[in-house]
Each structure stands twice: as C-alpha cells, then as structure tokens.
Amino acid sequence: MGGEINYLTVAEKEDVDEGKIVAAQRNPSPHKKLVVVGYALTSKKVKSFLQPKFERVARNKGIQFVAIDQSKPLSDQGPFDIVLHKLSGKEWRRVLEDYWNEHPEVTILDPPRAIQQVHNRQSMLQDVADLNLSDRYGKVGVPKQLVIKKDPSSIPGAVSKAGLRLPIVAKPLVAKSHELSLAYDEFSLQKLEPPLVLQEFINHGGVLFKVYIVGEAIKVVRRYSLPDVNKYELSKSAGVYHFPRVSCASASADEADLDPRVAELPPRPLLERLAKELRRRLDLRLFNLDIIREHGTRDNYYVIDINYFPGYGKMPEYEHIFTDFLLSLVKS
C-alpha cells in the first residue's frame, strides 16, 4: 500500500513555517554570530519597515535590530555591525561621520553625503542624464527639466526659453514629500510656489515602474500614475492640479487588465545595467527609481524620481531580500 499524502492549506503551511521560526528563536545556533544592526529611523519609518514578520525572519537568520538613542553619544552604544538610518539634518550627518571615522569597520547605510545628493531634485537625476544609457534593450534618459528658486512671475518666460512643452510637472526642490502639481497653461505657471523643479510631462500610459534596489537585488512593481494628456485635453484645460503623490501601494497595477504594450516591464538586462551604474555613481545601496516608458514607444524610458531608503515594506518578498542583503554585507 502506498503511503498517505497530506496536503497542507496555505494557512496551515504558514503556521508550520511560523512554528519553525519560533523554534529557531528559542533554540538559536550556538555557533551563529549575531549581526547587530543599529537603526535611526523616524517613528513612521519604524512602523512601515520593522514589521513583525520582517523582524521574525531577521531573528531566524541571526540579525538583531537595536534602536539608536539619539540623546546619547553614538560611540557609547552598540557595538554595531551595521548602522541603518534615514534621518536628516547637519547635526546627524556630523554625528555619523565622526562615528564612522572612529569605527571604520562598521557599515553605514548609506553615506550621508550621498543621500544628500538625491534629496535635492536639481542634482538627483544628473547621474542618470550623464549616463545617457542606450543599448539594444532600450534607452534611459530624464525628462527635460528646469529649476526655479524664486520669483513665480519669471516662470512662464523661463519655461519658454528652456523649450519645455506643456503640460508641466512641478515638484518641490527638496525631495521631502511626494507632492506634485500639473500645470496646463503658461498663465497658471505663475501660481506655482518656488523653490521647485519643473519637468516636461511625458505621456506614459498611466503606469510607472517602481524599481526597488537593495544592494545588487532588484525588484520591479507596476503602479498607476497620472493619465496621458492629449492635444484636445491640453487645449481645453487650464489651471494647476495638485496631487499628494503619483503612486502608492494601494494603486498597484500588477494585477490590472492593461494594454500589454503599457504593462510590459522594462527589460531585466537594462535595469540591471542601470542599477549597477547608479549604485556606483550615487554611492548608494538602498534606493528606488520611478521609471516610465514613453507611450507609443517600446524602449524609450525615463527616470523621473529617485528615492533613498524607500518604502520597502511595500516591496514583495522584502523580508528575505533585505535580510539576505544585510548578511552579505557582514560576510564581505
């Protein structure tokens, strides 16, 4: 007689997996070196990033997260193998740089000076533009853009001189929020509030690709974006429209019934080459790219935004991808 086969439901399998993790936590390997990660994050970031399942997976792999107390000297805390942070301000940058000079054996994710570059939208996309990536898989560029630091009344003339076509996307110069505005006519441009970056709007089928980068790992998800604007709509529309953000996890387009020409993900080899070059040029290991494909083309891509230490909690399988990355840092 053949042996009986028991099929587990998904829920039962998850319970078994959870049991294995708990058992491993109760009986950790005595030979496994604990990897200590000190973190300095906002309370909002702690809630979205250090989710219970993520912490369980980390503990099972021998990774311990320890909150950094900003009221105490950093050198008096730890010892840490890795310092993970997303705080701003000159004082914090000074604290980190002093700490790294004293403890060069500790990995800082990521260097404060490198993070500063992508916080400023004037410099954020410069490395992508300089790269001018083009190969048999496609071409990657940046939208034509213009920086306005003051005097809203000068915007229409500056836009005309720079040759930017309407509609225009306006974003804060300092990338502290995901807010943006869309201006349909020249007169409305004067209603914008500098300092800001103006980008030429590129029709892209209402879908953008979020490319999450964790060290050498890449994960791509589709998100709904601003809809295309045709010539008729442009001629009949006026004013400035404000958007709190272009995309969010709730606006996932991964399961949507989209035109295949719009839904097709960018070629993997193109993304791998782009990510490799930007890791080197930006000196960052934790970031994501917002990429669009120009509507009506098959291989013309634009990077419209770069975010340091994005919302990895929204990235599929982030628990294992991120913990494996942390372990690879210690091994190397």
C-alpha positions in Angstrom: 0.0 0.0 0.0 1.2 3.5 -0.8 1.8 6.0 1.9 -0.8 8.6 2.7 -0.1 12.1 1.3 -1.2 15.0 3.4 -1.7 18.3 1.6 -1.4 21.4 3.7 -3.5 24.5 3.0 -1.7 27.8 2.6 -2.7 28.9 6.1 -1.5 25.6 7.6 1.8 25.9 5.8 2.3 29.4 7.1 1.6 28.1 10.6 4.2 25.4 10.2 6.7 28.0 8.9 5.9 30.3 11.8 6.5 27.4 14.2 9.9 26.7 12.7 10.9 30.4 13.1 9.7 30.4 16.7 11.6 27.2 17.4 14.7 28.6 15.9 14.4 31.7 18.0 14.1 29.6 21.2 17.0 27.4 20.2 19.4 29.6 18.3 22.6 28.0 16.9 25.4 28.5 19.4 27.9 28.9 16.5 26.0 31.6 14.7 27.4 35.1 15.1 24.7 37.6 15.9 24.6 40.5 13.4 23.7 43.7 15.2 22.0 46.5 13.2 21.6 49.8 14.9 18.8 51.8 13.4 18.0 55.5 13.4 14.6 56.0 11.8 11.5 58.1 12.2 8.6 56.5 14.0 6.7 56.4 10.8 9.6 54.5 9.1 10.0 52.1 12.0 6.3 51.2 11.7 6.4 50.6 8.0 9.8 48.9 7.8 10.3 46.9 11.0 7.1 44.8 10.5 6.6 41.8 12.8 7.2 39.2 10.0 10.4 41.0 8.9 11.8 41.0 12.5 10.9 37.3 12.9 12.7 36.4 9.6 15.7 38.6 10.7 15.9 36.9 14.1 15.8 33.5 12.5 18.8 34.5 10.4 20.7 35.8 13.3 20.1 39.5 12.8 19.2 41.8 15.8 17.8 45.3 15.3 18.7 47.8 18.1 17.2 51.3 18.2 19.8 54.1 18.4 19.2 56.6 21.2 19.9 60.0 19.7 20.1 61.6 23.2 23.3 59.6 23.9 26.7 59.6 22.1 26.7 57.1 19.3 30.1 55.7 20.2 28.7 54.7 23.6 26.1 52.5 22.0 26.5 49.1 20.3 28.8 47.6 19.2 27.1 47.6 15.8 28.0 45.7 12.7 25.7 47.9 10.6 24.1 51.3 11.1 20.9 51.8 9.2 19.5 55.3 9.1 17.1 57.7 7.4 17.4 61.0 9.4 18.2 64.4 8.0 20.0 67.5 9.4 23.6 68.7 9.6 24.0 67.6 13.2 23.0 64.0 12.4 25.4 63.9 9.4 28.2 65.2 11.6 27.5 62.5 14.3 27.5 59.7 11.7 30.7 61.0 10.0 32.5 61.2 13.4 31.3 57.8 14.3 32.5 56.2 11.0 35.9 57.9 11.4 36.2 56.2 14.8 34.6 52.9 13.7 35.6 52.3 10.0 34.8 48.6 10.5 31.1 49.4 10.7 29.0 49.6 7.6 26.9 52.8 7.3 23.8 52.5 5.1 24.2 54.9 3.4 26.9 57.7 3.4 25.2 61.0 4.4 26.8 63.0 1.6 25.5 60.5 -1.0 22.0 60.7 0.4 22.1 64.5 0.3 22.5 64.4 -3.5 19.2 62.6 -4.0 17.4 64.8 -1.6 17.9 67.7 -4.0 15.9 67.3 -7.2 18.3 69.6 -9.0 21.2 67.1 -8.6 19.1 63.9 -8.2 18.8 62.9 -11.8 22.1 64.3 -13.0 23.9 61.0 -12.9 21.1 59.4 -15.0 21.5 62.2 -17.6 25.3 61.8 -17.6 25.0 58.1 -18.0 22.9 58.5 -21.2 22.3 54.8 -21.2 21.4 53.3 -24.5 21.8 49.7 -25.7 19.9 47.0 -27.6 17.4 46.7 -24.7 16.4 50.4 -24.7 17.3 53.9 -23.9 17.1 55.6 -20.5 17.1 59.3 -20.0 15.5 62.0 -17.9 12.7 64.5 -18.7 13.7 68.0 -19.8 13.7 70.0 -16.6 14.2 73.5 -15.1 15.0 74.7 -11.6 13.1 77.8 -10.3 14.4 79.1 -7.0 12.4 82.3 -6.7 10.0 84.8 -8.4 7.0 82.9 -9.7 6.4 85.7 -12.3 9.5 84.6 -14.1 8.4 81.0 -14.6 6.5 81.4 -18.0 9.5 83.2 -19.6 12.0 80.7 -18.2 9.8 77.7 -19.4 9.6 79.2 -22.9 13.3 80.0 -23.0 14.2 76.4 -21.9 11.9 75.0 -24.6 9.7 72.9 -22.1 6.3 71.9 -23.6 3.1 72.0 -21.7 1.8 70.4 -19.5 4.5 70.9 -16.9 5.0 68.8 -13.8 6.2 70.8 -10.7 7.9 69.2 -7.7 9.4 70.7 -4.6 13.2 71.3 -5.0 13.9 69.4 -1.8 12.6 65.8 -2.0 10.9 65.7 1.4 7.5 64.9 0.1 5.9 63.2 -2.9 3.6 66.1 -3.7 3.5 67.4 -7.3 1.4 69.7 -9.4 0.5 69.6 -13.1 0.2 73.0 -14.9 -1.8 73.0 -18.2 -1.2 76.6 -19.4 1.5 79.3 -19.2 -0.5 81.7 -17.1 -1.0 79.1 -14.4 2.7 78.6 -14.0 2.8 81.8 -12.1 0.7 80.2 -9.4 3.4 77.8 -8.5 5.5 78.4 -5.4 9.3 78.1 -5.7 11.8 76.7 -5.0 10.8 73.8 -7.3 11.8 71.7 -10.3 9.7 71.8 -13.4 9.7 68.7 -15.6 8.2 68.3 -19.0 5.3 65.8 -18.7 5.7 62.7 -20.8 2.7 60.5 -21.7 3.3 57.0 -20.4 0.1 55.2 -20.5 -0.8 56.0 -16.9 1.6 53.4 -15.5 5.0 53.8 -13.9 7.5 51.2 -12.8 9.0 51.3 -9.3 12.4 49.7 -9.4 13.5 48.8 -5.8 17.2 48.3 -5.3 18.7 46.5 -2.3 22.4 46.1 -2.9 22.6 44.0 -6.0 18.9 42.8 -5.8 16.3 44.4 -8.0 12.5 44.1 -7.7 10.1 45.8 -10.1 6.4 46.6 -9.5 3.8 48.4 -11.6 1.9 51.4 -10.1 -0.8 53.5 -11.6 0.4 57.0 -12.4 -1.0 60.2 -13.9 -3.1 59.6 -17.1 -2.0 60.7 -20.5 -2.9 64.2 -21.7 -3.8 64.5 -25.4 -3.7 67.7 -27.5 -7.5 68.2 -27.2 -7.5 68.0 -23.4 -4.5 70.3 -23.3 -6.3 72.9 -25.5 -9.5 72.7 -23.3 -7.8 72.6 -19.9 -6.3 75.3 -17.7 -5.1 75.8 -14.2 -2.9 73.9 -11.8 -3.9 70.5 -10.4 -2.3 69.2 -7.2 -1.6 65.6 -6.4 -0.4 64.3 -2.9 1.6 61.6 -4.7 1.8 59.9 -8.1 1.6 56.3 -6.9 1.0 54.2 -3.8 0.8 50.6 -2.9 -3.0 50.7 -3.0 -2.8 51.8 -6.6 -0.9 48.7 -7.7 -1.3 47.9 -11.4 0.3 44.5 -11.2 -3.0 42.6 -11.4 -4.8 45.1 -13.7 -6.0 44.3 -17.1 -3.7 46.6 -19.0 -2.7 47.0 -22.6 0.3 44.6 -22.9 2.3 47.4 -24.5 1.8 49.5 -21.4 2.1 46.8 -18.8 5.3 45.1 -20.1 8.1 45.5 -17.6 11.3 47.1 -18.7 13.9 44.5 -19.9 15.8 42.9 -17.0 19.2 43.4 -18.5 18.6 47.1 -19.0 17.5 47.5 -15.3 20.5 45.6 -14.1 22.9 47.7 -16.0 21.2 50.9 -14.9 21.1 49.8 -11.3 24.8 48.8 -11.3 25.9 52.1 -12.8 23.8 54.2 -10.4 25.0 52.2 -7.3 28.5 53.2 -8.3 27.8 56.8 -9.3 25.4 57.6 -6.4 27.4 55.5 -3.9 24.0 54.2 -2.6 22.8 50.7 -1.9 19.3 51.4 -0.8 17.1 53.3 -3.2 14.4 53.1 -5.8 13.8 54.5 -9.2 10.5 55.7 -10.6 10.7 54.9 -14.3 8.2 55.5 -17.1 8.0 54.3 -20.7 7.1 56.9 -23.3 3.7 56.0 -24.6 3.8 54.8 -28.2 7.4 53.6 -27.9 8.7 50.1 -27.0 12.1 51.0 -25.5 12.2 54.7 -24.6 12.4 55.1 -20.8 12.7 58.0 -18.4 13.8 58.1 -14.8 11.5 60.7 -13.1 12.5 60.3 -9.5 15.0 58.6 -7.2 14.2 57.9 -3.5 16.6 56.9 -0.8 15.5 54.1 1.5 12.0 53.9 0.1 9.0 52.1 1.5 10.5 48.6 1.3 7.5 47.3 3.3 5.5 47.6 0.0 8.1 45.5 -1.9 7.2 41.9 -2.5 9.4 39.4 -0.5 11.3 42.3 1.1 11.8 40.3 4.3 14.1 37.8 2.7 15.7 40.1 0.2 16.6 42.7 2.8 17.9 40.3 5.4 20.0 38.4 2.9 21.5 41.8 1.8 22.4 42.6 5.5 24.1 39.2 5.9 26.0 39.7 2.6 27.4 43.0 4.0 28.8 41.3 7.1 30.3 38.4 5.0 32.0 40.7 2.6 
